[in-house]
């Protein structure tokens, strides 16, 4: 598992919500989300698509748990 690195942010799995290595994140772009470096604050339980990186509705997030990540 990768921690928050100094350069370029970190990757999280949409399936488990856990941080993954950079190489895993790059080789699985449809199921991982790259987080911006220095990210702080809360998104209030929003859902983000692992495919596009954009925020999606709660309905879409709940219907597609393997390709969306719930951010807290």
C-alpha positions in Angstrom: 0.0 0.0 0.0 1.2 3.4 -0.8 1.1 6.4 1.5 0.6 9.9 0.3 3.7 10.6 -1.7 5.5 13.9 -2.2 5.1 14.1 -5.9 1.9 13.7 -7.8 -0.7 12.5 -5.3 -1.8 9.0 -4.4 -4.1 6.4 -5.8 -7.2 4.8 -4.1 -9.1 1.7 -5.2 -12.8 2.3 -6.0 -13.5 -1.3 -4.9 -12.0 -1.2 -1.5 -11.4 2.5 -0.8 -7.8 1.7 0.3 -4.7 3.4 -1.0 -2.9 1.4 -3.7 0.6 1.6 -5.2 1.3 4.0 -8.1 2.0 1.2 -10.5 -1.3 -0.5 -9.6 -3.2 2.7 -10.0 -1.8 3.4 -13.4 -2.4 -0.2 -14.6 -6.1 -0.1 -13.4 -7.4 3.3 -14.4 -11.0 2.3 -14.5 -11.1 1.2 -10.9 -8.7 3.6 -9.2 -8.9 7.3 -8.4 -5.8 9.5 -8.4 -6.0 12.0 -5.6 -4.5 15.5 -5.8 -1.4 16.1 -3.7 -2.0 18.0 -0.5 -5.7 17.2 -0.6 -7.5 18.2 2.6 -11.0 18.8 3.8 -14.1 16.8 3.5 -16.4 16.3 0.5 -19.4 15.4 2.7 -19.8 11.8 1.6 -19.8 12.5 -2.2 -19.2 9.8 -4.8 -16.5 10.1 -7.4 -16.2 8.0 -10.6 -13.0 6.1 -10.9 -13.3 6.2 -14.7 -13.7 9.9 -15.2 -12.6 11.3 -11.9 -15.7 13.4 -11.7 -18.3 13.6 -8.9 -21.4 11.6 -9.6 -24.8 11.4 -8.0 -25.4 9.2 -4.9 -27.8 7.1 -7.0 -25.1 6.4 -9.6 -22.5 5.8 -6.9 -24.6 3.2 -5.1 -25.6 1.5 -8.4 -21.9 1.2 -9.5 -19.9 0.3 -6.4 -17.0 -1.2 -8.3 -16.3 1.9 -10.4 -17.1 4.7 -7.9 -15.5 5.7 -4.6 -17.3 7.3 -1.7 -15.3 10.2 -0.3 -15.7 11.2 3.3 
